Amino acid sequence: MVKDLNNIREDFPILNEIVNDEPLVYLDNAATTQKPRQVVQALENYYYHDNANVHRGVHTLAERATEHFEAAREKVRAFINAASTKEVLFTRGATTGLNWIAASYGEKVIQAGDEIVISYMEHHSNLVPWQQLALRKGATLKYIKLTDQGTLDMADAKQQITSKTKIVAIAQAANVMGVINPVKELAKLAHAQGAIMVVDGAQSVPNIKVDVQDLDCDFLAFSGHKMLGPTGIGVLYAKEALLLEMPPIEFGGEMIDFVNLFDSSWTDLPWKFEAGTPDISGAIALGAAVDYLNEIGMDQIQAHSHEIVSYVLPKLQAIDGLTIYGPQDPAEHTGVIAFNLDGLHPHDLATGLDMEGVAVRAGHHCAQPLMKYLGIPAAARASFYFYNTKADADRLVNAVLATKEFFKDGTI
Ligand code: PMP
């Protein structure tokens, strides 16, 4: 059954908070989303009724905890349409997943003279691991340019991806300018040159339907907390054939088959990569988050973002002195809009908005090379999710106008 978006705000008690004497308008969803009761209840149920370590005990609670933990893996598998749960690894988040790829696949495959291709719009989590791998190995890191509209320059992508390329790593949805990148096409370009395709799905998996088999990506990393789940849990999807060849990254309990005094062997996928006690409650609650998203439907979530961005973008564009980074066409945006107001530091702008109860993020958004590329030190960013309304969008516009008026004689 599809949930009615008009009634879902009751599931998110935090949306009733009062901030600076105003009802909260939470527009920092690209940083982390709020959690519905169903997700918090999954945590509570687990700790009140099922808490035990997984894959170890033969007692009933241990079996129950293992069953729920592995059921969550199956929910995630179906959500991204992976071929098997062997391909779904629980991590701490997108950052951990991307680091694991660099530390395991990258360490094994990359050699001096090889090339790794990313873009100027990458989050530091999909940049620094590749930069450091390239430095360690004497490989070259190459950047795909952006168009004037802030989208990926696909003509340049075709130039940058060559027979020397071993890894292409790109965000499917950008965290600053909100564009969706054609990762399916990039995967084709990468594969044609014998390279693998890594997709940073931190901003896409929460917002659009992602099908790893359709994209034909080799890896997809994402975070639970940006899709209604708790912090501390994330997922790395990888094709089974690659995981079979990759060495584990961490060693210890849960990931071994046999341990001898001077050598050891590894257990099956996916557990070979999950050393130690995992975030059991986090995984189970992520499963509840996936259930919740499925009840709404990713198509409805995407359509809602489009509707709200189509509503608010022209209103923001009409504000004198306000610059919006990235595409000016709502059709090319996820729910993310980055902007600056002339003469005002984005931190002052965000503080002004907070005074009106409107929560946005300001700063470099973990994308310093992008800020340099755009020639700005920082930006404010409003990011909408399916529980935001047009009234929230109006509150943002009015708060920007009020802040502009407040600072009209310069910052104090
Ligand atoms: N990639 C992108 C595009 C992101 O937006 C983020 C989070 N801001 C990350 C990676 C890293 O996610 P996490 O901090 O949850 O590991």
Residues whose N, C-alpha, C, O or C-beta is under 5 A from the ligand:
A	BS01	PMP	A30 G93 A94 T95 T96 H123 S125 A171 A173 N175 D200 A202 Q203 S223
